[in-house]
Amino acid sequence: ALLSWPAVDPPRGKGSLGGMSKKPPAMSPPPAWVMEAFSKLPGPLQKSAQVLLMKLIKDQYLPALAMIPVAWLLVYVPHFVKVGFMLKRRGVNDYNNLTPRTEDPESYGEHSGIIKRALACHLNGFESFAPFAAAVLLCKLNRAKPMEVAKHSLRYIVFRVLFIIFYLAGRNKTVALLRSVAWAGGMHSTMMLYRTAL
């Protein structure tokens, strides 16, 4: 049997700004082919999928909220790349784990470039993450349109992935330019989240 899609009333309550009540529209049922695909899943998997759907119906902001831990994890990808190259150069026994932040990237020879880029990318991740996470939470608090919030949140993640790739691989001006475009795309996504919320 196909999975049922119960009707859901829009969330009720007042937004945090100006006492204005913002009610996002009820989420539309998935296309028929999606429901058909769910019906063909094995029993246990279908049950898990139905639980996930019920959670999504209960909180339409779940996809956007899920992007917050994803964005946080992306912050640390360059850090582990940096540590990987440092270990590759000196090995586990000679790695300075007592005061790793005092290490001079120039002392790692041919790996100094990637180590410096990874460090800068890691720090930029912190600068970008906080405004993004705050924007998503503000959207939920002010009951912004869930699909718009999800769209801009996913767009932010895509641009941050590209930013990391271009930053780590940025050995020429062309790649550096692509990195800047990806950074701008991520910033624009965050600004669009604030615009959606307000």
RAPE-V612867 format. One line per field, one symbol per residue. ss: DSSP state (h for helix, s for strand, l for the rest). psi: psi as a letter, one per 30 degrees, with the letter a starting at -180 (. if undefined). burial: + if it has 9 or more other C-alpha atoms within 8 Angstrom, else -. A space follows every 10 residues. Layout:
ss = ???
psi = ???
burial = ???
//
This chain:
ss = llllllllll llllllllll llllllllll lhhhhhhhhl llhhhhhhhh hhhhhhhhll lhhhhhhhhh hhhhhhhhhh hhhhhhhhhh hhhhlllllh hhllhhhhhh hhhhhhhhhh hhhhhhhhhh hhhhhhhhhh hllllhhhhh hhhhhhhhhh hhhhhhhhll llhhhhhhhh hhhhhhhhhh hhhhhhhl
psi = klkljlkkkl klaklfkggk kjjllkklll leeeeeeeff lleeeeeeee eeeeeeeejf geeeeffeee eeefefeeef eeeeeeeeef leegkjfeif ffkjefggbf geeeeeeeee eeeeeeeeee eeeeeeeeee eghljeeeee eeeeeeeeee eeeeeeeegi fleeeeeeee eeeeeeeeee eeeeeee.
burial = ---------- ---++----- -+++------ ----++-++- -----+--++ ----+++--+ +++++-++-+ ++-++++++- ++--+++--+ +---+----- ----+--+-- ++-++++++- +++-++-++- +++-++++++ ++++++-+++ +++++++-++ ++++-+++-+ ----++-+++ -++-+++-++ -+++-++-
//
